[in-house]
């Protein structure tokens, strides 16, 4: 009985993840973030320097929001 309950909980969690993923892909990017989104899509910094700086990305988004 315990294995069936565990499997059922696992399947519910996987189903929830799939539904949220599908809904997230259908959500459009807000207009206020469009510029940052397009810039991030063409970013090649990770391939050149070995990684992005999370702090720099947040600072850039704050500047765009102003």
SVG drawing of the C-alpha trace seen along z (x, -y; Angstrom):
<svg xmlns="http://www.w3.org/2000/svg" viewBox="-2 -55 39 57">
<polyline fill="none" stroke="black" stroke-width="0.4" points="0.0,0.0 2.8,-2.4 4.5,-1.9 1.3,-2.7 0.8,-5.8 4.4,-6.9 4.1,-6.2 0.8,-8.2 2.4,-11.2 5.3,-11.0 3.0,-10.9 1.0,-13.9 4.3,-15.9 5.5,-15.0 2.1,-16.0 2.1,-19.3 5.6,-20.0 4.6,-19.2 1.5,-21.4 3.4,-24.3 6.1,-24.0 3.5,-24.1 1.8,-27.1 5.1,-28.9 6.1,-28.5 2.7,-30.0 3.2,-33.1 4.5,-36.0 7.5,-38.1 6.3,-41.4 6.9,-44.4 9.0,-46.0 11.4,-43.0 11.4,-42.5 14.8,-44.3 16.6,-42.3 15.0,-39.1 16.2,-39.7 19.7,-40.6 19.9,-37.5 18.9,-35.3 21.9,-36.4 24.4,-36.4 27.6,-34.5 29.4,-35.6 29.2,-32.1 30.9,-30.5 33.7,-33.1 34.4,-33.7 33.2,-30.4 30.2,-31.8 27.8,-34.6 27.7,-36.9 24.3,-36.7 24.9,-40.1 25.6,-41.8 22.4,-40.5 20.4,-41.8 22.1,-45.2 21.3,-45.4 17.6,-44.6 17.5,-47.3 18.9,-49.8 16.4,-48.8 13.5,-49.1 14.4,-52.8"/>
</svg>
